Amino acid sequence: MKFLTIFLSFVTFCQPIVIKTPLIWKRSQLIELLSHDEWHEHHEEYFISKISWPRFNSVITQHATDYSDVEYFANITIGTPQQHFLITLDTASSNLVVCGISCTNCGDKQKFDNASSSTFVHDGRPWNMPFGRDHAKGVQGNDTMRFGSEGSQQLVVPRTIVDIADYIPKSFLNYKNDGVVGLAFTSISVNGVLPPLINAINQGLLDQPLFTVYLEHRGLADNVYGGLYTYGGIDTENCAEDIAYQPLSSASFYQFQVLGLALGSYSIRRQYQAISSTASGFIGGPKTITNALASAAGAKYDEDGDLYWIDCDAHPAELEITIGPNTYYVEPVNMMIRTNATNNQCLFALFEFESGGFGPSWVS
């Protein structure tokens, strides 16, 4: 899925630096479970964990790894000397979370050894983060984290709070990543800690208080280049000259107002609250509307798997999303995800998301 968004955080800054870091594209948990015929066993906790968030002077670019257009990951390091982690950069959460060496169920995920870091400072506060019907928990510490891998251009952020997990949900073992770096606001962070990127901005480490996300569509592939994060400036490689800005309706998630959606013969004009979540490869919304959009595209709903399927040779219309005075068009190739299915069926990138009137109605 090709996706480009500019996120702004309105806080003070000083020195000019722009950092670019690549993303990595890997085979997703969803595709793995489908290929092993295990999706029906896990699908409910998968989507719940995807949409459950805690409630409570430089430009740097970072490349992303794309896992079959569903999961994009990046490299960070923590501590001195540097310990390496493959993480999800998530605009719908605000904490830096990795497994600790005392984690009882973290499997073969990379684990942070705070005793081996000369820059680590004990914090000691316990934290508990809900994920669907389960949770992650541990204690917090303070150390230097770096966006990007060792040997590349890095955004170095001293004095960053690290959530060190001693327990994670069982479903997380199926994910390719070692942890999460939340890029949203302090208002939704667990224990009210300062998120890593806002910490960097407050320390004057970036040129401008913004970052740009470019997620590249690569089809059914594994462990390949998947896009770019640019910290402290506009991504001039992938951004067009005309840039539109939309005010946030809530400085918690990156939440904004959507005025309407359309696809083919179906359209609806209504005000919705939506958030941009880089941890979600699908677009989630009210079931009546996702059903109508999918039907207009020619996709069929699989009730057992809670997925929409469409013929890979289909040519549906573009999905139109109106935000402010502008209408944005999502091409069909970015809505259709190839799997290992032998019947030429592709996933259609929609899912049911019911907020129950609390929080945003749409997530993408």
Number of C-alpha atoms within 10 A of each C-alpha: 25 16 14 17 19 20 21 17 17 12 12 12 19 16 15 15 18 23 24 26 25 24 32 26 31 25 23 23 21 21 22 16 16 18 13 9 10 12 19 12 12 14 18 13 17 18 19 15 19 16 20 15 19 15 12 11 22 23 25 27 28 29 26 32 30 32 28 28 32 22 27 34 32 29 25 26 22 27 22 15 12 16 20 20 24 23 26 28 27 21 21 29 29 30 29 26 23 28 28 21 17 15 19 12 16 22 14 8 21 18 22 24 16 21 12 13 17 12 16 21 17 13 14 11 11 15 15 16 23 17 21 17 10 14 14 20 20 22 17 21 18 21 22 23 25 23 27 29 22 14 6 12 17 20 28 17 20 18 18 25 24 26 29 28 28 19 18 23 18 14 14 20 16 14 16 19 21 23 25 22 24 25 26 27 25 23 19 22 23 22 16 13 20 21 25 28 27 24 18 24 26 17 17 20 27 28 21 26 26 21 26 24 26 26 29 22 21 20 18 18 19 18 17 18 23 30 29 27 30 24 34 30 26 22 25 10 8 15 15 9 7 5 9 11 12 14 12 17 14 16 16 19 25 22 22 21 22 20 18 17 22 21 21 15 11 15 17 13 11 11 14 16 17 23 24 19 23 26 21 21 25 25 18 23 22 15 14 9 17 20 19 18 22 22 18 17 22 19 23 16 19 10 8 10 14 16 17 23 21 25 17 17 10 15 13 19 17 18 21 17 18 18 20 15 8 12 15 12 15 16 16 18 18 21 23 26 26 21 21 14 12 6 8 13 20 21 21 27 25 25 21 20 19 16 13 9 7 7 14 20 20 22 23 18
